Amino acid sequence: MKNTTSSRNKSSVTISLRLTAEEKSILVRASKGQSLSAYIRKKLFASDSHTDNHKTEMRLCPKERQKLLAKILSELGKAQLSQSLCELADAAKLGTLPLTPDVCSDIQKAITKINSIRSDLLKAMGLRNGGSP
């Protein structure tokens, strides 16, 4: 195994590992679409209590991050949450918001959608649900 330090990033170390074609094929199948580096890192440090596992697990490759951010933006555009919530807030301020089962259901759906988008956004940013790395 070869161990070199990148001149661009002193805290990052590259490790080279020779595998047979069959071993690599097994590794690719087991990674289920993750980058091989992320998969190996996750498997290697999953039981190591001295490692910040949440940082390793939350890290996305740039391509995955772009896909997730595109999904978030698409969901925000489709949901029109801002407009709907403004209408609900205006009606509440005027005292004209009837709390019918349909209105309550719509509010609950908006809350669920916002929480889903928040979760995806935090994941894309590499943060935990609490908002910290």
C-alpha positions as CSV (number, residue, x, y, z in Angstrom):
1,M,0.0,0.0,0.0
2,K,1.3,3.4,-0.9
3,N,0.9,6.4,1.4
4,T,1.4,9.9,0.0
5,T,0.4,13.3,1.2
6,S,-1.3,15.7,-1.3
7,S,0.5,19.0,-1.7
8,R,-2.9,20.7,-1.9
9,N,-4.3,19.4,1.3
10,K,-1.9,18.4,4.1
11,S,-4.6,16.8,6.2
12,S,-5.7,14.4,3.4
13,V,-3.7,11.2,2.7
14,T,-4.1,9.0,-0.3
15,I,-3.9,5.2,0.0
16,S,-3.5,3.0,-3.0
17,L,-4.8,-0.6,-2.8
18,R,-4.3,-3.3,-5.4
19,L,-7.3,-5.5,-6.0
20,T,-8.1,-8.3,-8.5
21,A,-10.9,-7.6,-11.0
22,E,-13.2,-9.9,-9.1
23,E,-12.4,-8.1,-5.8
24,K,-13.2,-4.8,-7.3
25,S,-16.4,-6.1,-8.8
26,I,-17.5,-7.3,-5.4
27,L,-16.6,-4.0,-3.9
28,V,-18.6,-2.0,-6.5
29,R,-21.7,-4.2,-6.0
30,A,-21.5,-3.9,-2.2
31,S,-21.1,-0.1,-2.4
32,K,-24.5,0.2,-4.1
33,G,-23.8,3.4,-5.9
34,Q,-21.6,5.1,-3.3
35,S,-18.1,6.2,-4.2
36,L,-15.7,3.4,-3.4
37,S,-13.7,5.7,-1.1
38,A,-16.9,6.6,0.9
39,Y,-18.0,3.0,1.1
40,I,-14.5,1.7,2.3
41,R,-14.2,4.6,4.8
42,K,-17.7,3.8,6.1
43,K,-17.0,0.1,6.5
44,L,-13.5,0.6,7.9
45,F,-14.5,3.2,10.6
46,A,-18.1,2.1,11.3
47,S,-17.3,0.5,14.6
48,D,-14.4,2.8,15.6
49,S,-15.8,4.9,18.5
50,H,-12.8,7.3,18.3
51,T,-13.7,8.5,14.8
52,D,-16.3,11.1,14.0
53,N,-18.6,8.7,12.2
54,H,-21.3,11.3,11.5
55,K,-18.8,13.3,9.4
56,T,-17.8,10.3,7.4
57,E,-21.4,9.1,6.9
58,M,-22.8,12.5,6.0
59,R,-20.1,13.3,3.4
60,L,-21.5,13.2,-0.2
61,C,-19.4,13.1,-3.4
62,P,-19.9,16.3,-5.5
63,K,-22.1,14.5,-8.0
64,E,-24.5,13.2,-5.3
65,R,-24.5,16.6,-3.6
66,Q,-25.5,18.3,-6.9
67,K,-28.3,15.7,-7.5
68,L,-29.6,16.3,-4.0
69,L,-29.5,20.1,-4.3
70,A,-31.3,19.9,-7.7
71,K,-34.0,17.7,-6.0
72,I,-34.4,20.2,-3.2
73,L,-34.7,23.2,-5.6
74,S,-37.2,21.2,-7.7
75,E,-39.3,20.3,-4.6
76,L,-39.3,24.0,-3.5
77,G,-40.5,25.1,-6.9
78,K,-43.2,22.5,-7.1
79,A,-44.5,23.0,-3.6
80,Q,-45.1,26.7,-3.7
81,L,-44.8,26.6,0.1
82,S,-43.9,30.2,0.5
83,Q,-47.1,31.5,-1.3
84,S,-49.3,29.0,0.5
85,L,-47.8,29.8,4.0
86,C,-48.2,33.5,3.3
87,E,-51.9,33.1,2.5
88,L,-52.4,31.0,5.7
89,A,-50.5,33.6,7.8
90,D,-52.6,36.5,6.3
91,A,-55.8,34.6,7.0
92,A,-54.7,33.9,10.5
93,K,-53.8,37.6,11.1
94,L,-57.3,38.6,9.9
95,G,-59.0,36.0,12.0
96,T,-60.5,34.4,8.9
97,L,-58.7,31.1,8.9
98,P,-61.2,28.4,9.4
99,L,-59.6,25.3,11.0
100,T,-61.5,22.8,9.0
101,P,-60.1,19.2,8.6
102,D,-58.9,20.2,5.1
103,V,-57.0,23.2,6.3
104,C,-55.4,21.2,9.2
105,S,-54.5,18.5,6.7
106,D,-52.9,21.1,4.3
107,I,-50.9,22.6,7.2
108,Q,-49.7,19.2,8.2
109,K,-48.7,18.4,4.7
110,A,-46.7,21.7,4.5
111,I,-45.0,20.9,7.7
112,T,-44.0,17.4,6.5
113,K,-42.8,18.8,3.2
114,I,-40.7,21.6,4.9
115,N,-39.1,19.0,7.2
116,S,-38.3,16.7,4.3
117,I,-36.7,19.6,2.4
118,R,-34.8,20.7,5.5
119,S,-33.5,17.2,6.0
120,D,-32.3,16.9,2.4
121,L,-30.7,20.3,2.6
122,L,-28.8,19.4,5.8
123,K,-27.7,16.2,4.2
124,A,-26.4,18.0,1.1
125,M,-24.5,20.4,3.3
126,G,-23.0,17.5,5.3
127,L,-24.7,18.5,8.5
128,R,-26.6,16.4,11.0
129,N,-30.3,17.2,11.7
130,G,-29.2,19.4,14.6
131,G,-27.4,21.7,12.1
132,S,-23.8,21.0,13.2
133,P,-21.2,18.9,11.4
